[in-house]
């Protein structure tokens, strides 16, 4: 039985892109767009200390601090305490901010 001619297939043959050539191709443009997005500044999460201080000192938030609770990990269990009762470790409290 004779083999099929490779030129009669439905799909064109894959051609490996040449990234070393000076010619601009659509594939190189796509690659450049993807790498330029990686250079953009990423949004970082705020620390629990930053959020605590903002809640404590920003009057524009309009939040009643008596209704805010802080959740923290204490000996493997998750506990909650009212925001107004929380004492920072620098002020004599016994739970560090990294446990929030």
Secondary structure, 3 states (H helix, E strand, C coil): CCCCCHHHCCCCCCCCCCCCCCCCCHHHHHHHHHHHHHCCCCCCCCCHHHHHHHHHHCHHHCCCHHHCEEEEEECCEEEEEEHHHCCCHHHCCCCCHHHC
